[in-house]
């Protein structure tokens, strides 16, 4: 009888704890629609591991539309149209990873990257992946595309210990993010897959080639009205 009572109390407390955690994270998601994340797990790890934490959050109106266009062109061309997940790319990545288990191909959208960077930790475990799906769904529902893109451009690692486009712009080109040219935006974006390995300036031949490809994609996507709406075209 005592064991049953103990298990019953433990279950009640467990439900209370989960309810409190659910309400807390839900409130946090809503608050981040208007306020910037105090710190992310990736930023914290960068700081404690000795890589540093250099960042300067800015409003989306202080970010050049060319930067937003470059990121969409490079990272997630369907960003204005999908609901958080690019299912075709996910299927292709899964098929590729099954054929070549020694290599990994990702298919994360900008929304998924924001969910991971802001709320979760780095890794490939199933618990994190499951939580990533949940948080991706929630920010798509509550924040909207413009806010998701704004947060991404403020929290993404864009150099060794450098987080956000404002700090990257000042570090590499000695100017604010709102004044970046197309080429400069493309060079910074070209480093995103491996920000600790590559630099926008001086740029390697590989990064320069990636930047040229990104600028071609920018020219292709720029007339799209859905893209223009998300990036505040010519604002």
C-alpha positions as CSV (number, residue, x, y, z in Angstrom):
1,X,0.0,0.0,0.0
2,X,2.8,2.4,0.9
3,X,4.5,1.7,-2.5
4,X,1.3,2.5,-4.3
5,X,0.9,5.7,-2.3
6,X,4.5,6.7,-3.1
7,X,4.1,6.0,-6.8
8,X,0.8,7.9,-6.8
9,X,2.4,11.0,-5.2
10,X,5.4,10.8,-7.4
11,X,3.1,10.7,-10.5
12,X,1.2,13.7,-9.3
13,X,4.4,15.7,-8.7
14,X,5.7,14.6,-12.0
15,X,2.6,15.9,-13.8
16,X,2.9,19.2,-11.9
17,X,6.5,19.6,-12.8
18,X,5.8,18.9,-16.5
19,X,2.8,21.3,-16.4
20,X,5.0,24.1,-14.9
21,X,7.7,23.5,-17.5
22,X,5.2,23.5,-20.3
23,X,3.6,26.8,-19.2
24,X,7.1,28.4,-18.6
25,X,8.4,27.5,-22.1
26,X,5.2,28.6,-23.7
27,X,5.4,32.0,-22.0
28,X,9.1,32.2,-23.0
29,X,8.2,31.5,-26.7
30,X,5.6,34.3,-26.6
31,X,8.0,36.8,-25.0
32,X,10.7,36.1,-27.6
33,X,8.3,37.3,-30.3
34,X,9.3,40.8,-29.0
35,X,12.4,40.5,-26.9
36,X,15.8,39.0,-27.9
37,X,17.0,35.7,-26.3
38,X,19.2,36.5,-23.3
39,X,21.7,33.8,-24.3
40,X,21.5,30.6,-26.3
41,X,23.1,27.2,-25.4
42,X,25.5,27.5,-28.4
43,X,26.6,31.0,-27.2
44,X,27.1,29.7,-23.7
45,X,29.2,26.8,-24.9
46,X,31.3,29.1,-27.1
47,X,31.9,31.3,-24.1
48,X,32.9,28.6,-21.6
49,X,35.0,26.7,-24.1
50,X,37.2,29.7,-24.7
51,X,36.0,30.7,-28.2
52,X,34.4,33.9,-26.8
53,X,31.0,35.5,-27.1
54,X,30.8,38.6,-29.3
55,X,27.3,39.7,-30.3
56,X,25.2,42.8,-30.9
57,X,21.5,42.2,-31.4
58,X,19.8,44.6,-33.8
59,X,16.3,45.2,-35.1
60,X,15.4,43.8,-38.5
61,X,15.0,47.3,-39.9
62,X,18.7,47.8,-39.1
63,X,19.7,44.8,-41.3
64,X,20.2,45.3,-45.0
65,X,17.6,43.5,-47.1
66,X,20.6,42.1,-49.1
67,X,21.7,40.1,-46.0
68,X,18.2,38.6,-45.6
69,X,18.1,37.8,-49.3
70,X,21.6,36.2,-49.2
71,X,20.7,34.0,-46.2
72,X,17.5,32.8,-47.8
73,X,19.3,32.2,-51.1
74,X,22.0,30.1,-49.4
75,X,20.3,28.4,-46.5
76,X,16.6,28.0,-47.3
77,X,15.2,29.1,-50.6
78,X,11.7,27.8,-49.7
79,X,11.7,29.7,-46.4
80,X,8.8,32.2,-47.3
81,X,6.6,29.3,-48.5
82,X,7.0,26.3,-46.1
83,X,5.5,25.9,-42.7
84,X,8.9,25.2,-41.0
85,X,10.0,22.0,-42.7
86,X,11.2,21.3,-46.2
87,X,10.0,17.7,-46.5
88,X,11.5,17.0,-50.0
89,X,15.0,18.0,-48.8
90,X,14.5,16.0,-45.6
91,X,13.7,12.9,-47.6
92,X,16.7,13.4,-49.9
93,X,19.0,13.9,-46.9
94,X,17.7,10.7,-45.3
95,X,18.3,8.7,-48.5
96,X,21.8,10.2,-48.9
97,X,22.7,9.4,-45.2
98,X,21.5,5.8,-45.6
99,X,23.6,5.3,-48.7
100,X,26.7,7.0,-47.2
101,X,26.6,6.5,-43.4
102,X,30.1,7.9,-43.1
103,X,28.8,11.3,-44.3
104,X,26.0,13.5,-43.1
105,X,23.8,15.8,-45.2
106,X,21.5,18.2,-43.4
107,X,18.2,19.6,-44.5
108,X,17.4,22.0,-41.7
109,X,15.3,25.1,-42.6
110,X,16.0,28.5,-41.2
111,X,13.1,27.9,-38.8
112,X,14.6,24.6,-37.6
113,X,18.0,26.2,-37.1
114,X,16.4,29.0,-35.0
115,X,14.5,26.4,-32.9
116,X,17.7,24.5,-32.3
117,X,19.9,27.5,-31.6
118,X,17.5,29.4,-29.3
119,X,15.9,26.6,-27.3
120,X,18.0,23.5,-27.6
121,X,21.5,22.1,-27.7
122,X,23.6,20.9,-30.6
123,X,23.5,17.2,-31.4
124,X,21.7,14.4,-33.3
125,X,19.9,12.5,-30.6
126,X,16.2,11.7,-31.0
127,X,15.1,13.7,-28.0
128,X,16.6,16.9,-29.3
129,X,15.2,16.2,-32.8
130,X,11.7,15.7,-31.4
131,X,11.9,18.9,-29.4
132,X,13.2,20.7,-32.5
133,X,10.0,19.7,-34.3
134,X,7.9,21.1,-31.5
135,X,9.7,24.4,-31.2
136,X,9.8,24.8,-35.0
137,X,6.1,24.4,-35.1
138,X,5.5,26.9,-32.3
139,X,7.7,29.7,-33.6
140,X,6.2,29.4,-37.0
141,X,2.8,29.7,-35.4
142,X,3.6,32.5,-32.9
143,X,6.5,34.5,-34.4
144,X,6.0,34.5,-38.1
145,X,8.6,34.5,-40.9
146,X,10.0,38.1,-40.4
147,X,10.6,37.5,-36.7
148,X,12.2,34.1,-37.3
149,X,14.6,35.5,-39.9
150,X,15.4,38.4,-37.6
151,X,16.3,36.1,-34.7
152,X,18.3,33.8,-37.0
153,X,20.4,36.8,-38.2
154,X,21.0,37.8,-34.6
155,X,21.9,34.4,-33.0
156,X,23.6,32.5,-35.8
157,X,27.3,31.9,-35.3
158,X,29.1,33.8,-38.1
159,X,32.7,33.3,-37.1
160,X,34.7,31.9,-34.2
161,X,32.8,33.2,-31.2
162,X,31.0,35.8,-33.4
163,X,27.2,35.7,-33.2
164,X,24.8,37.7,-35.3
165,X,25.1,39.7,-38.5
166,X,25.8,43.0,-36.8
167,X,29.0,41.8,-35.1
168,X,30.1,39.9,-38.2
169,X,29.6,43.0,-40.4
170,X,31.7,45.1,-38.0
171,X,34.3,42.4,-37.6
172,X,34.9,41.6,-41.2
173,X,34.0,44.9,-43.0
174,X,34.0,47.6,-40.3
175,X,30.5,48.7,-41.0
176,X,26.9,48.1,-39.6
177,X,24.8,45.3,-41.0
178,X,22.4,47.8,-42.7
179,X,25.2,49.0,-45.0
180,X,26.5,45.7,-46.2
181,X,26.8,45.3,-50.0
182,X,25.5,42.2,-51.9
183,X,29.0,40.8,-52.1
184,X,29.8,41.4,-48.5
185,X,26.5,39.8,-47.4
186,X,27.2,36.8,-49.7
187,X,30.7,36.4,-48.3
188,X,29.4,36.3,-44.7
189,X,26.6,33.9,-45.6
190,X,29.1,31.6,-47.5
191,X,30.8,30.9,-44.2
192,X,27.6,29.8,-42.3
193,X,28.0,26.0,-42.8
194,X,31.3,26.1,-40.9
195,X,31.7,29.5,-39.2
196,X,34.7,28.4,-37.1
197,X,36.5,27.1,-40.1
198,X,36.0,29.8,-42.7
199,X,36.3,33.6,-42.7
200,X,34.5,36.2,-44.8
201,X,37.7,38.3,-44.9
202,X,40.2,37.4,-46.0
203,X,38.1,34.9,-47.9
204,X,39.5,31.7,-49.3
205,X,39.0,30.8,-53.0
206,X,36.4,28.3,-51.8
207,X,34.4,31.0,-49.9
208,X,34.7,33.4,-52.9
209,X,33.3,30.8,-55.2
210,X,30.4,30.1,-52.8
211,X,29.7,33.8,-52.5
212,X,29.5,34.1,-56.3
213,X,27.0,31.2,-56.4
214,X,25.0,32.8,-53.7
215,X,24.8,36.1,-55.5
216,X,23.5,34.3,-58.6
217,X,20.8,32.7,-56.5
218,X,20.0,36.2,-55.0
219,X,19.4,37.6,-58.5
220,X,17.1,34.6,-59.2
221,X,15.1,34.9,-56.0
222,X,14.9,38.7,-55.6
223,X,11.9,39.3,-57.9
224,X,9.8,36.7,-56.0
225,X,7.0,38.6,-54.2
226,X,7.0,36.2,-51.3
227,X,10.7,36.7,-50.8
228,X,10.3,40.5,-51.1
229,X,7.6,40.4,-48.4
230,X,9.8,38.6,-45.9
231,X,13.0,40.6,-46.5
232,X,11.3,44.0,-46.5
233,X,12.5,44.6,-50.0
234,X,14.3,48.0,-50.6
235,X,13.4,49.1,-47.1
